[in-house]
Amino acid sequence: MSKEDGIRLLNELKDKLSKKDLEKREKLFEQAERFVNNAQVVQATKIKSFADEEDKKIRVDLEIRAGWAFMGLFIIVVYMLFSLLNHIVKL
Amino acid sequence: MIVTDLSYTNFMDDPIIYDAMQMVWYDLLNDLALEYDFTSKPYLSSLLPDGTKDRDANPIFHTHIKEYNRAVRIIQIPENEPQSTHIQGYLNVFGDEEYDDEIIDELVIHLVYSEISKILTKSWIKAWLVDHLDKSEMEEILDEQSLLLEKE
């Protein structure tokens, strides 16, 4: 997987988000994109979490799998809607 | 290892302080492992592609108990970054059932180092790796205690 593929996957993921969810994660996606752009060949298992300053549950996780050419890149945006709702209710 | 006089605020700038800071978390885990008789191993690579150590603190510490398929990952934030919370934990699943042989249930903790965040981290790790709280119980504790700190 090339860096371009990684960026493409990030963009595909962004397209799936609602405007509201994307706004919350815009800065986090920028950080994730910067990481992908700066990454060299990675052949090890890694996780990088780019989290909101105020609520860490709002985050973009890059899961990098061992043995993939560039990155076994699973990009997960965790909505955590249930947790967020709980969080809001408790507030 | 006892670290008493190091400034944790600049742990990202100095590899020696970073490594000492990292040892604080390994010592904390080792204390728990000795007391409650379990073994765990790192599950992520801590190396950069050129073979040098990755010192970005994302994560600064990670460990996995294969027997229970549970892991802990700590992400440490420099104190000088504006943060409204000093510690927050949540549960994550590392892996995808469709593609991976093994998926790992992770306790992920974001924190700024302090005595209270260290105490809370130890308590959360014990609850997750030793007491084996189920996910809903664990999430309840994490939410309540993260919020508690946020209000202080």
Interface residues (C-beta under 8 A of the other chain):
Chain A: A39 Q40 V41 V42 Q43 A44 T45 K46 I47 K48 S49 A51 E53 E54 D55 K56 K57 D61 E63 R65 A66 F74 V78 M80 S83 N86 H87 K90 L91
Chain B: Y43 L44 S45 L47 L48 P49 D50 N58 P59 R73 I75 E81 P82 Q83 S84 T85 Q88 Y90 N92 F94 G95 D96 Y99 D100 V108 H110 E139 D143 E144 L147
